[in-house]
Amino acid sequence: MKTYRVLLFALLMVTALIPGIMADESPPMPTSSGSTPVAPSAQEHYNQGLQWQKDRQYAKAIEAYRQAVQLKPDFPEAYNNLGYTYRMAGDFDNAIAAYQEALRLKPDFAEAHQYLGKAYLAKGMRQEAEEQYRILRTLNPTMAATLLELMRK
């Protein structure tokens, strides 16, 4: 009878742990020589961030983009998407900082100018948003028009 209880307890514990284990499971990391894991590249983190962003899993996307820029500090697209996910999560200060870094690396990055303008508008910083609009008019008139429309609301 005691053995039966121990086995039942062990079975219940394993059954209870399986969903948690499976939920946190990630694909195996590639290996270089069969046993030593190779660190994911900045591009792999970026790609994972895109997927999390698409799924609106902003906290996970933020972490993936942060890892991407840590591995490759000169990655303006990752900074831009980091800003986007911060903005979608309502963290406008970090969004602005990420967009500014993207623009420091790539000053003619039209999408980053547009998103920075949107972040400024969300914070009530109209003059700063207008500056992004002026820059966008020369880089991408369509994006400029979209930002202007938001400014008029």
N, C-alpha and C positions, 0 to 999 in steps of 0.2 A: 504494500500500500504506500509506503514511504517513497519507494522508487517511482511509483506512478505519479505522485505529487511533484517530485523533483522534475520528472520528464515533462509533465504538464506545465509547470512553471517555466522551464527552459523553452518550451514550444511557444508559450505566450509571450515571453520576452523577445524571442527572435521575430515573431509575427509583428509585434509592436514596433520593432526597430526597422523593419524592412522599408516601410514608406519613407521614413526619414532618411535612410541611407540612399534610397533611389532618388529622392527629390534633390539631394545635394550632389548627385553623381555627375561628374563631368567626363567628357571623352578622355581617353588616355592621352598623355602627352607623347609626342614623337620622341624617339630615342635616336641618339647618334650611333652608338655601337651596341645597341641592344639592351643596355642596362642603365645608362646614365640619361636622365630626362634632359631634353633640350628646352630651354626657356622659350615660351611663345614670343614671336616677334612683335614689334610695334604694329605692323600691319594686321597681324592676327587679332591683337587686342582691339584695334580699330574696327575690324570686320565684326567681331563679337559685339562691340558697342553698337554698331549699326543694327544688328539683329535685336538687341535689347531695346534700342530706341524704337524700332519698328513695332515691337511688342508693348511699347509704353512702360517698360520696366526701367524707369529713369534712374533709380539708384544703382542698378546693375550696370546700366550704360555709362553712367558717370564714372564708376570704378574702372570699367574697361578703357574708357578714353583717358583717364588719369594714368593708367598703366602704359598706354600707348605713348603719351607725351613724356612720361618718365624715361622710357626706353629711347625715344627719339624726340628730343626737345625742339627740333626744327620741323614740326609736323603741323602746318597751319590748318589742314582739314580736320585733324583730330581736335585741335583747340576750338575750331568753329563748332564742331558737333558737341564738344564738351559744353560750350556756351549754350547751345540749343537745348541740351538736356537739362542743364541748370535752369534755364528760363522756363522750360515746360514744368519743372518741379517747383517753380515759384521762387527760386533763389537768384534774384536779379543781380545782386552784387557780384556773385561769382560768375554769373553769365557774362556780365559786362567785362570783367577781368579776362575771361577766356577769349571773348571776341577781340579785345584789345591786343592780346598776345597774338592771335591769328593775324591781325592786321599789321602788327609790328613785323611779323615774318613775311607777310605777303600783302603789301599796302593796297594793291588793286583787287583784292578779294571781294567782289561785289556782294556775294551772299552774306559774308561776315558784316559788311557795312549795313545791309538791310536788317539783319538780325540784331545788330547792335542798336540800330535805330528803334526797333521794336522793343528791346529791353529798356532803352531810355524812356520810351513812351509809357511803358508799364510802371516805371518809377516816377512818372510825372516830370521828367527832364526834357521838356519840349525843345528848348534851344539846342541841346545836344542832338536830339533826334533830327532837327532841321539841318544841322551840319552834315549828318549822315545822308540826308536826302540830297543836299547839294553835291556831295561827292558822288552819289549814285547816279545823278543825272548824266554825268559824263561816262560812267562805267557801264551802266545798264539801265536805260530809260524805262524799261518795263518794270524792273524791281523798284525804281524810283517812284513810279506811278503808284505801285502797290503801297509803298510806305507813305506817300502823300495822302492816299485815300484813308489810311489808318489815322494819320495826323488830323484829318478833317473831322473825324468822329468825335 
